[in-house]
Amino acid sequence: MSRLTFRHAKNGCMTFLMGVFTLAVLIPLILIFAHIVRMGISSISVDFFTQIPRPTGETGGGMANGMVGSALLIFLASCLGIPVGVFGAVYLAEYGGSRISTVIRFAADVLAGVPSIITGMVAYALLVVPMKGFSALAGAFALALIMIPIVLRTTEEQLKLVPVTLREASLALGVPLWRTTLKVTLRSALKGVMTGVLLAIARIAGETAPLLFTALGNQFWSGKLTEPIAAMPLQIFNFAISPYEDWHRLAWAGALVLVTVMFGLSLAARYFGRTKQSGL
C-alpha cells in the first residue's frame, strides 16, 4: 500500500469515526426532544398560557403564573448578575494584572462548577433565614449567583479578542482609559457579550434546585417580591411527582415550552457568536 493510499484510508476512517460520534451526540438529543413533543403537544392550548393551575381533581388549567414568575425571576437575576459579571470582566481584561485577578478568575471558575443545589442552600442561609420566609428576591439572588461566573468569563474572553490597536487609537486621541473601555472596547465586544448573557439566561431558565430552597413555588398569582413565587421548573417538578394524570399532562406541556425557550436562546446565542466571528 502506497503512502498516499494509506493517508486516504486513514482520512476516511477518521471521517467515519467523527460521523459516528456526532450521531452519538445528536440521537439522544433528538429522542429526548421528540418524546417531549409527543407527550406535551396535546396539552398546549390557549388556557395553558392564560390560566393558573386548577385545584386537585379539576381538569384543565395552565401555567400562566409559572411563566410570569420565571420571567420575573430571570429579570431580577439579570439585573444583578449581568452588571456584576460584565464589569468584573472589564476589570479583569483591562486592569487585571495583579494577583487579585488570578484569585477572581479562580473563584469564578469554582463558582461555575458548584452544584446548583448548593447555591440554593447558600441563598437559603443568606436570605431566606434572615427574612424568615421564602421569596422571589431569594430565588433571583440564587439564580444570579449562577449567572455571574458565566457572564464574567465569557465577557472577559470576548474583551481579550478586541484588537489592541483600537484601544491605542482611542488613547492617542486623548480619551481617558475608562471611557475607552466603555465606548470602544466594550462596544466592540458587545455581540460576544450578548452571547454570554443569553447562554447564562438559558442556563438559569431551567434551574429547579435553587428555587426549591428560595422561591418555594406558588399555586396562585403573587404580586410581592417578598413572598413565594411560582416558576415553571418548580411547577413541572411538582406536577411530575403528583399522582394526578392531568397534572402530568401539564408537566409535559411545561417541559415542551421550557425546552423550546432554551432552544431559542441557544440559537440566538449562536447567531450573535457567528455574527461576531464574521465581523472580525
C-alpha positions in Angstrom: 0.0 0.0 0.0 1.4 3.4 -1.0 1.8 6.2 1.4 -0.9 8.3 -0.4 -3.4 5.4 -0.3 -2.7 4.9 3.4 -3.4 8.6 4.1 -6.7 8.4 2.2 -7.7 5.4 4.2 -6.8 7.0 7.4 -8.7 10.2 6.5 -11.8 8.1 5.6 -11.6 6.2 8.8 -11.3 9.3 10.9 -14.2 11.0 9.0 -16.3 7.9 9.6 -15.5 8.0 13.4 -16.4 11.7 13.6 -19.7 11.0 12.0 -20.4 8.2 14.4 -19.6 10.3 17.4 -21.7 13.2 16.0 -24.6 10.8 15.7 -24.0 9.6 19.3 -24.4 13.1 20.5 -27.4 14.1 18.3 -29.5 10.9 18.6 -30.2 11.2 22.4 -31.0 14.9 21.9 -33.4 14.2 19.1 -35.0 11.3 21.0 -35.5 13.5 24.1 -36.9 16.4 22.2 -39.2 14.1 20.1 -40.5 12.4 23.3 -41.2 15.8 24.9 -43.1 17.0 21.8 -45.1 13.8 21.6 -46.1 13.9 25.3 -46.7 17.6 25.6 -48.0 18.9 22.3 -51.6 17.7 23.0 -51.8 19.8 26.2 -50.7 23.1 24.6 -53.6 25.4 24.3 -54.7 29.0 25.0 -55.7 28.0 28.5 -52.2 26.8 29.2 -50.8 30.3 28.6 -53.6 32.2 30.2 -54.8 30.3 33.3 -53.2 29.2 36.5 -53.3 25.5 37.8 -56.8 24.4 38.8 -57.5 22.7 42.2 -56.9 19.0 42.6 -59.5 16.9 40.8 -60.4 19.6 38.2 -59.2 19.2 34.7 -57.7 22.0 32.6 -55.8 25.0 33.8 -52.4 26.2 32.8 -49.1 27.6 33.9 -49.5 31.3 33.3 -48.4 32.2 36.8 -45.3 30.0 36.4 -44.3 31.6 33.1 -44.7 35.1 34.6 -42.9 34.1 37.7 -40.0 32.6 35.7 -39.7 35.7 33.6 -39.7 37.9 36.8 -37.0 35.8 38.4 -34.8 35.8 35.3 -35.3 39.6 35.0 -34.3 40.2 38.7 -31.4 37.8 38.4 -30.2 39.5 35.3 -30.4 42.9 37.0 -27.8 41.6 39.5 -25.8 39.1 37.6 -25.2 40.8 34.3 -23.7 44.1 35.6 -21.6 42.3 38.2 -20.4 39.8 35.5 -19.7 42.4 32.8 -17.9 45.0 34.9 -16.0 42.3 36.7 -14.9 41.1 33.3 -13.9 44.6 32.3 -11.7 44.9 35.3 -10.0 41.5 34.6 -9.5 42.3 30.9 -8.4 45.9 31.2 -7.0 46.4 34.7 -6.4 42.9 36.0 -2.7 42.5 36.1 -2.4 41.8 39.8 -2.6 38.7 42.0 -6.2 39.6 42.9 -7.2 39.0 39.2 -6.0 35.4 39.4 -8.0 34.9 42.6 -11.1 36.4 41.0 -10.8 34.1 38.0 -10.2 31.1 40.2 -13.2 32.0 42.3 -15.4 32.4 39.2 -14.3 29.0 37.8 -15.1 27.3 41.2 -18.4 29.1 41.4 -19.3 28.0 37.9 -18.7 24.3 38.9 -20.6 24.5 42.2 -23.8 22.3 42.0 -26.9 24.5 41.8 -28.4 22.9 44.9 -25.5 24.1 46.9 -26.1 27.6 45.5 -29.7 27.3 46.7 -28.6 26.3 50.2 -26.3 29.3 50.4 -29.1 31.7 49.3 -31.4 30.0 51.8 -28.9 30.7 54.6 -28.2 34.3 53.5 -31.7 35.5 52.6 -34.5 33.1 53.5 -33.5 32.5 57.1 -32.9 36.3 57.9 -36.1 37.3 56.1 -38.0 34.4 57.8 -39.7 33.3 54.6 -39.3 32.2 51.0 -39.4 34.9 48.4 -38.8 35.9 44.8 -35.8 38.0 45.9 -34.1 35.0 47.4 -34.8 33.0 44.2 -33.4 35.7 42.0 -30.3 36.0 44.2 -29.6 32.3 43.8 -30.0 32.4 40.0 -27.8 35.5 39.9 -25.0 33.6 41.6 -25.2 31.0 38.8 -25.2 33.7 36.1 -22.2 35.8 37.4 -19.4 33.4 36.6 -20.8 32.5 33.1 -21.2 36.2 32.1 -17.8 37.1 33.7 -15.7 34.5 32.0 -17.4 34.8 28.6 -17.2 38.6 28.6 -13.5 38.6 29.6 -12.6 36.3 26.7 -14.6 38.5 24.3 -12.8 41.6 25.5 -9.4 40.0 25.0 -10.3 39.4 21.3 -10.7 43.2 20.7 -7.6 44.4 18.9 -5.1 46.4 21.0 -4.9 48.9 18.1 -8.4 50.1 18.9 -7.5 50.9 22.4 -4.3 52.6 21.4 -6.1 54.7 18.8 -8.6 55.9 21.3 -6.0 56.7 24.0 -3.9 58.5 21.4 -6.8 60.9 20.8 -6.8 61.8 24.5 -9.8 59.7 25.5 -9.5 58.6 29.2 -8.9 54.9 29.8 -12.3 54.4 31.5 -14.1 56.0 28.6 -12.1 54.0 26.1 -13.0 50.8 27.9 -16.8 51.6 27.9 -17.1 53.3 24.5 -14.6 51.4 22.4 -13.6 48.1 23.9 -16.9 47.0 25.4 -18.9 48.3 22.4 -16.6 46.3 20.0 -17.2 43.1 22.0 -21.0 43.8 22.5 -22.2 40.9 20.4 -19.9 38.5 22.1 -21.1 39.8 25.5 -24.7 39.2 24.3 -23.8 35.6 23.5 -22.6 35.1 27.1 -25.6 36.7 28.6 -28.0 34.6 26.5 -26.2 31.4 27.5 -26.4 32.4 31.1 -30.1 33.1 30.8 -30.6 29.7 29.1 -28.7 28.1 32.0 -30.8 29.6 34.8 -34.2 29.3 32.9 -34.4 25.6 33.7 -32.9 25.6 37.2 -35.1 23.9 39.8 -33.0 23.0 42.8 -32.0 26.6 43.9 -35.7 27.6 43.7 -36.8 24.8 46.0 -34.7 26.4 48.8 -35.6 30.0 48.0 -38.7 30.8 45.9 -40.5 27.6 47.0 -43.3 28.0 44.5 -46.9 29.3 44.5 -50.1 27.9 43.0 -51.6 31.4 42.6 -50.5 34.8 41.4 -48.0 36.6 43.5 -47.5 40.3 43.4 -44.9 40.8 46.1 -41.2 40.1 45.8 -41.0 39.2 49.4 -43.4 36.2 49.1 -43.1 32.8 47.5 -43.5 32.9 43.7 -44.4 30.4 41.0 -41.8 29.3 38.4 -42.1 26.9 35.5 -39.3 24.5 36.6 -40.9 24.2 40.1 -44.4 23.6 38.6 -43.0 20.9 36.3 -41.3 19.2 39.2 -44.3 19.3 41.4 -46.8 18.2 38.7 -44.4 15.4 37.6 -44.3 13.8 41.0 -48.0 14.2 41.7 -50.4 11.2 41.4 -52.8 13.1 39.0 -52.8 12.3 35.3 -54.0 15.8 34.3 -51.1 17.4 36.2 -48.7 15.0 34.4 -50.0 16.4 31.1 -49.4 19.9 32.3 -45.9 18.9 33.3 -45.1 17.6 29.8 -46.6 20.7 28.2 -44.5 22.9 30.5 -41.4 20.9 29.7 -42.1 21.4 26.0 -42.4 25.2 26.4 -39.3 25.4 28.6 -37.2 23.3 26.2 -38.4 25.4 23.3 -37.4 28.6 25.0 -34.0 27.3 25.9 -33.5 26.1 22.4 -34.4 29.6 21.1 -32.0 31.2 23.5 -29.2 28.9 22.4 -29.9 29.7 18.7 -29.9 33.4 19.5 -26.5 33.0 21.2 -25.1 31.1 18.2 -26.4 33.9 15.9 -24.6 36.6 17.9 -21.5 34.5 18.1 -21.4 33.8 14.4 -22.0 37.5 13.6 -19.2 38.4 15.9 -16.8 36.0 14.2 -17.8 37.2 10.7 -17.2 40.8 11.7 -13.6 40.2 13.0 
